[in-house]
Amino acid sequence: MGAGITSAERDVLVAELGKRLADAEPFDIVIGSLESYATYSGVIADVHPDEPLNDLHGTVRAAIQAARGPHATGYPSKVPHLTIGYAADECDSDRVQRKLCNEVRPGRDPRTSTRCILSMSPWTLKLKRSHGTTWRGSLSARHSDPTKPL
C-alpha cells in the first residue's frame, strides 16, 4: 500500500479518526492572502483564524499517534497555512509577491470546513533552498473513498 501502511493499519487509523472527529462541528476559515517567501522559494496562503485549525490538527495528530504510535507525527506543528506551490529554482520573492498582490483577486476566500478527509495520495517533493540544501520526501498510499466524511 505504500508508506509502510497496510490496509489493516489504514482501517485502524480511519476508525480512530472517525471516533475522535464524530462530534466535530463545522467552522469558518478565511484562506488568503497569498504570500511569496524566499526561505523555501514558494507561495503559501495564510489561513485564519488559527484556533479551529489548531484544534483539528491536535485531534488528528492524537488519532494518528493512537493508531500508529507516539513517533508517527514527529514533525513540529506550524502556523496554519495552505501551501500553493514550491519553486523549482531560486526566484525573486519580491517580484512574485507584487504579482500576487496586484493580480490575484479576490485576495481572500472565506470557507466553511465541514469534513475531514484522509488523503493518502502519492507525492514526491524536492525542494532546493537558496543556500543549496535539497529537501526530499515521498509518501504513497490510498484511501478507499476520499469523498466520504470520516
Backbone hydrogen bonds, N-H to C=O, Kabsch-Sander energy under -0.5 kcal/mol:
donor,donor_aa,acceptor,acceptor_aa,energy
5,I,2,G,-2.1
6,T,4,G,-0.5
10,R,6,T,-2.4
11,D,7,S,-2.3
12,V,8,A,-1.9
13,L,9,E,-2.2
14,V,10,R,-2.9
15,A,11,D,-2.3
16,E,12,V,-2.5
17,L,13,L,-2.8
18,G,14,V,-2.6
19,K,15,A,-2.3
20,R,16,E,-2.2
21,L,17,L,-2.1
22,A,18,G,-0.6
22,A,19,K,-0.6
24,A,21,L,-1.6
27,F,113,S,-1.6
29,I,111,R,-2.8
30,V,48,H,-3.1
31,I,109,D,-2.4
32,G,30,V,-0.5
32,G,46,D,-3.7
35,E,44,I,-3.3
37,Y,42,G,-2.2
42,G,37,Y,-1.8
43,V,85,G,-2.5
44,I,35,E,-2.5
45,A,82,L,-2.7
46,D,33,S,-2.2
47,V,80,P,-1.1
48,H,30,V,-2.2
53,L,49,P,-0.6
54,N,50,D,-2.9
55,D,51,E,-2.6
56,L,52,P,-2.2
57,H,53,L,-2.8
58,G,54,N,-2.5
59,T,55,D,-2.2
60,V,56,L,-2.8
61,R,57,H,-2.7
62,A,58,G,-2.2
63,A,59,T,-2.0
64,I,60,V,-2.5
65,Q,61,R,-2.5
66,A,62,A,-2.3
67,A,63,A,-2.2
68,R,64,I,-3.1
69,G,65,Q,-2.0
72,A,69,G,-1.7
74,G,71,H,-0.7
82,L,45,A,-2.3
84,I,43,V,-2.5
85,G,43,V,-1.6
87,A,41,S,-4.3
93,S,91,C,-1.0
96,V,92,D,-1.9
97,Q,93,S,-2.6
98,R,94,D,-2.3
99,K,95,R,-1.8
100,L,96,V,-2.4
101,C,97,Q,-2.6
102,N,98,R,-2.3
103,E,99,K,-2.6
104,V,100,L,-1.2
105,R,103,E,-0.8
109,D,31,I,-2.5
111,R,29,I,-3.2
113,S,27,F,-3.5
114,T,112,T,-0.6
119,S,117,I,-0.8
120,M,118,L,-0.6
123,W,139,L,-2.1
125,L,137,G,-2.5
127,L,135,W,-2.9
129,R,127,L,-0.6
129,R,133,T,-2.9
132,G,129,R,-2.3
135,W,127,L,-2.9
137,G,125,L,-1.6
139,L,123,W,-1.7
141,A,120,M,-0.6
148,K,145,D,-1.6
150,L,116,C,-1.0
